[in-house]
């Protein structure tokens, strides 16, 4: 079971961009699915994006065309590039692989 550590969150203005990183403690090359979730205050955790071991991607409708998930197996890292950010993207973002979760990174979109 790998340990996951997210980074890259912060405060950004609407329309801005951030890139989140999820570093794994071990190899991710054989992990079939890796996910980014987010949880806003008072809301349930929701699936944002998924990437498979062969690079196929899936996105929540709310982020399609704005977010891009990618993985670098050599660096054991998964990324979430977030563009055209909106206030409603404000949440704690979590990386997930099987039963492993990171501690989360806060993203705040505000002017």
C-alpha positions as CSV (number, residue, x, y, z in Angstrom):
1,X,0.0,0.0,0.0
2,X,1.6,3.3,-1.1
3,X,1.5,6.5,0.9
4,X,0.3,9.6,-1.0
5,X,1.3,13.2,-0.4
6,X,-0.4,16.1,-2.2
7,X,1.0,19.5,-2.8
8,X,0.5,22.6,-4.9
9,X,-2.7,24.0,-3.4
10,X,-3.1,27.7,-2.5
11,X,-5.1,30.8,-3.0
12,X,-5.7,31.9,-6.6
13,X,-8.0,34.5,-8.2
14,X,-10.9,33.4,-10.4
15,X,-9.6,32.5,-13.9
16,X,-6.2,31.5,-12.6
17,X,-4.4,28.2,-12.6
18,X,-2.8,25.7,-10.2
19,X,-1.1,22.4,-10.6
20,X,-1.5,19.9,-7.9
21,X,1.0,17.0,-7.4
22,X,0.5,13.7,-5.7
23,X,3.7,11.9,-4.8
24,X,3.6,8.2,-4.0
25,X,6.0,6.4,-1.7
26,X,6.3,3.5,-4.1
27,X,5.8,2.6,-7.7
28,X,2.5,3.6,-9.3
29,X,3.1,1.9,-12.6
30,X,0.9,-1.1,-11.8
31,X,-1.8,0.9,-10.1
32,X,-4.7,0.7,-12.5
33,X,-6.7,3.7,-11.3
34,X,-5.6,6.9,-9.6
35,X,-8.0,9.6,-8.7
36,X,-8.3,13.1,-7.6
37,X,-11.3,13.9,-5.3
38,X,-12.3,17.1,-3.7
39,X,-14.4,18.1,-0.7
40,X,-15.9,21.5,-0.2
41,X,-17.1,22.7,3.2
42,X,-20.4,21.1,4.1
43,X,-20.4,18.9,1.0
44,X,-19.7,15.3,0.3
45,X,-16.4,14.3,-1.2
46,X,-16.7,14.1,-5.0
47,X,-14.6,12.5,-7.7
48,X,-12.9,15.0,-9.9
49,X,-10.7,13.0,-12.3
50,X,-9.4,9.5,-12.9
51,X,-6.4,8.3,-14.8
52,X,-5.8,4.6,-15.7
53,X,-2.5,2.8,-15.9
54,X,-2.5,3.2,-19.7
55,X,-3.3,6.9,-19.6
56,X,-7.0,6.9,-20.2
57,X,-8.7,9.8,-18.4
58,X,-12.2,10.6,-17.0
59,X,-13.5,13.9,-15.6
60,X,-16.5,15.2,-13.7
61,X,-18.7,17.3,-15.9
62,X,-18.0,20.3,-13.7
63,X,-14.3,20.3,-14.6
64,X,-14.2,19.0,-18.2
65,X,-12.2,21.2,-20.5
66,X,-10.6,23.0,-17.5
67,X,-8.7,20.3,-15.6
68,X,-6.2,17.8,-16.8
69,X,-5.0,14.7,-15.0
70,X,-1.7,13.2,-15.8
71,X,0.8,10.7,-14.4
72,X,4.6,10.3,-14.5
73,X,5.3,6.7,-13.6
74,X,9.0,7.4,-13.5
75,X,8.5,10.0,-10.8
76,X,5.7,8.0,-9.1
77,X,3.6,11.2,-9.3
78,X,0.1,12.1,-10.5
79,X,-0.8,15.7,-11.4
80,X,-3.9,17.7,-11.7
81,X,-3.6,20.8,-13.9
82,X,-6.4,23.2,-13.1
83,X,-7.1,26.1,-15.4
84,X,-9.9,28.7,-15.5
85,X,-10.5,28.2,-11.8
86,X,-13.9,29.3,-10.4
87,X,-14.9,30.0,-6.8
88,X,-16.9,26.8,-6.8
89,X,-13.6,24.9,-7.2
90,X,-12.7,25.8,-3.7
91,X,-12.2,22.6,-1.7
92,X,-9.6,20.3,-0.2
93,X,-8.3,18.1,-3.0
94,X,-7.3,14.5,-2.2
95,X,-5.3,12.0,-4.2
96,X,-6.5,8.4,-4.0
97,X,-5.2,5.0,-5.2
98,X,-7.1,1.9,-4.0
99,X,-7.4,2.3,-0.2
100,X,-4.7,4.9,0.1
101,X,-5.5,8.6,0.6
102,X,-3.3,11.6,0.9
103,X,-3.8,14.2,3.6
104,X,-5.3,16.7,1.1
105,X,-4.3,20.1,-0.1
106,X,-6.4,23.3,0.1
107,X,-7.4,25.1,-3.0
108,X,-9.1,28.5,-2.5
109,X,-10.4,30.5,-5.5
110,X,-11.3,34.0,-4.5
111,X,-10.7,37.6,-5.5
